[in-house]
Amino acid sequence: PKHLNQSEIINENFIKIITELFNQMNNEKSYSGKLEIIEQIFKVINYILKINKGDNFSTDDIAPLCEYALIKSKPERLSSNLRFIQMLMSDKNSSLSKMHFDYLKIHMNIIKNCNYNHFNEITENEFIENCQKEKEKLIDTNL
C-alpha cells in the first residue's frame, strides 16, 4: 500500500468487502447484475473516501484507491466479466453505471500494463522481484 499511499485510508475489512463483491460478480449471470456489483464496489470506495476526506475528494482520489483495491482483491475473471458487460450494455444503462464500468476497465488496464516507473519509492529491481514473487504465489496456488 505504501506505493499507492493508501495504507492510512483503506483497511483490510474494506478489501474483504470488495473481494467478496468481485467474487459475487463471477457468480452473477446477468450483465445488469454484474454492473450493479461494480456500482456497489464504487459505493464502498466512495464511502472509504468520505470517511477519510469528508466531501472534499475527487476522481483523482478514487484512482489510487481503485487500483489498490484491484491489486489486493485479485479478482478472478475480471477481464471476461467486463467483456461480457460491454457486449450487452446499452443506452438504457445509467451514465453513472457506464462511468464506473469505464473507470474499472481503465484501472484494470493500467495495472496490467504497469512497470516500476508508475510507483514512487521503488526501484526497478524491487518491482521485478515483487512481480516474480506474486507470479510464484499464483503458480503455487493453482497447483
C-alpha positions as CSV (number, residue, x, y, z in Angstrom):
1,P,0.0,0.0,0.0
2,K,2.8,2.5,0.6
3,H,3.5,2.8,-3.1
4,L,-0.2,3.8,-3.7
5,N,-0.3,5.9,-0.5
6,Q,-3.5,4.2,0.6
7,S,-2.4,2.3,3.8
8,E,-3.9,5.0,6.1
9,I,-7.1,5.2,4.1
10,I,-8.2,1.6,3.5
11,N,-8.1,-1.3,5.9
12,E,-8.3,-5.0,5.3
13,N,-12.0,-5.1,6.2
14,F,-12.8,-2.9,3.2
15,I,-10.6,-5.1,1.0
16,K,-12.6,-8.2,2.2
17,I,-15.8,-6.5,1.2
18,I,-14.5,-5.5,-2.2
19,T,-13.1,-9.0,-2.8
20,E,-16.5,-10.6,-1.8
21,L,-18.2,-8.3,-4.3
22,F,-15.8,-9.3,-7.1
23,N,-16.5,-13.0,-6.2
24,Q,-20.2,-12.3,-6.4
25,M,-19.6,-10.9,-9.9
26,N,-18.3,-14.3,-11.0
27,N,-21.5,-16.0,-9.8
28,E,-23.9,-13.4,-11.3
29,K,-25.3,-14.5,-14.6
30,S,-26.8,-11.2,-16.0
31,Y,-24.8,-8.3,-17.3
32,S,-27.0,-5.9,-15.3
33,G,-26.3,-7.8,-12.1
34,K,-22.6,-7.6,-12.8
35,L,-22.9,-3.9,-13.5
36,E,-24.8,-3.4,-10.2
37,I,-21.9,-5.1,-8.4
38,I,-19.5,-2.7,-10.0
39,E,-21.8,0.1,-8.6
40,Q,-21.5,-1.5,-5.2
41,I,-17.7,-1.6,-5.4
42,F,-17.6,2.1,-6.1
43,K,-20.1,2.8,-3.3
44,V,-17.6,1.2,-0.9
45,I,-14.7,3.1,-2.4
46,N,-16.7,6.4,-2.2
47,Y,-17.6,5.5,1.4
48,I,-14.0,5.0,2.3
49,L,-13.0,8.3,0.9
50,K,-15.9,10.1,2.5
51,I,-14.9,8.7,5.9
52,N,-11.3,9.9,5.4
53,K,-11.8,13.1,3.5
54,G,-15.3,14.2,4.0
55,D,-17.0,15.6,0.9
56,N,-13.6,17.0,-0.2
57,F,-12.5,14.3,-2.6
58,S,-12.3,14.0,-6.4
59,T,-11.8,11.4,-9.1
60,D,-8.0,11.9,-8.5
61,D,-8.5,10.4,-5.1
62,I,-10.5,7.5,-6.4
63,A,-7.9,6.3,-8.9
64,P,-5.2,5.0,-6.4
65,L,-7.8,3.5,-4.1
66,C,-9.4,1.7,-7.1
67,E,-6.1,0.4,-8.2
68,Y,-5.1,-0.7,-4.7
69,A,-8.4,-2.5,-4.3
70,L,-7.9,-4.3,-7.6
71,I,-4.4,-5.4,-6.7
72,K,-5.3,-6.5,-3.2
73,S,-8.6,-8.3,-4.1
74,K,-7.1,-10.1,-7.2
75,P,-10.5,-10.6,-8.8
76,E,-10.7,-13.7,-10.9
77,R,-12.2,-13.5,-14.4
78,L,-12.5,-9.7,-14.3
79,S,-11.5,-9.3,-17.9
80,S,-14.1,-11.7,-19.1
81,N,-16.8,-10.2,-16.8
82,L,-16.0,-6.8,-18.2
83,R,-16.1,-8.0,-21.8
84,F,-19.5,-9.7,-21.1
85,I,-20.9,-6.5,-19.7
86,Q,-19.5,-4.4,-22.5
87,M,-21.1,-6.7,-25.1
88,L,-24.6,-6.3,-23.6
89,M,-24.5,-2.8,-22.1
90,S,-26.9,-0.4,-23.8
91,D,-28.0,3.3,-23.7
92,K,-30.6,2.2,-21.1
93,N,-27.9,1.9,-18.5
94,S,-27.3,4.9,-16.3
95,S,-24.4,7.2,-17.1
96,L,-23.1,6.6,-13.6
97,S,-23.0,2.8,-14.3
98,K,-21.2,3.4,-17.6
99,M,-18.7,5.7,-15.9
100,H,-18.0,3.2,-13.1
101,F,-17.6,0.4,-15.7
102,D,-15.2,2.5,-17.8
103,Y,-13.3,3.6,-14.7
104,L,-12.8,0.0,-13.5
105,K,-11.8,-1.2,-17.0
106,I,-9.3,1.7,-17.3
107,H,-7.7,1.0,-14.0
108,M,-7.6,-2.8,-14.7
109,N,-5.6,-2.0,-17.9
110,I,-3.3,0.4,-16.0
111,I,-2.4,-2.4,-13.6
112,K,-1.9,-4.9,-16.4
113,N,0.4,-2.6,-18.2
114,C,2.3,-1.0,-15.3
115,N,6.0,-1.0,-14.7
116,Y,8.2,0.3,-11.9
117,N,8.1,3.9,-13.2
118,H,4.4,4.0,-12.1
119,F,5.4,3.7,-8.4
120,N,7.1,6.1,-6.0
121,E,9.9,4.9,-3.9
122,I,10.5,1.6,-5.7
123,T,13.5,0.6,-7.8
124,E,13.3,-1.5,-11.0
125,N,14.8,-4.4,-9.2
126,E,12.3,-4.3,-6.3
127,F,9.5,-4.1,-8.9
128,I,10.8,-7.2,-10.8
129,E,11.3,-9.1,-7.5
130,N,7.8,-8.3,-6.3
131,C,6.3,-9.3,-9.7
132,Q,8.2,-12.6,-9.6
133,K,7.1,-13.3,-6.0
134,E,3.5,-12.7,-7.0
135,K,3.8,-14.9,-10.1
136,E,5.2,-17.7,-7.9
137,K,2.4,-17.4,-5.4
138,L,-0.1,-17.7,-8.3
139,I,1.6,-20.8,-9.6
140,D,1.7,-22.3,-6.1
141,T,-2.0,-21.7,-5.5
142,N,-3.0,-23.1,-8.9
143,L,-1.3,-26.4,-8.4
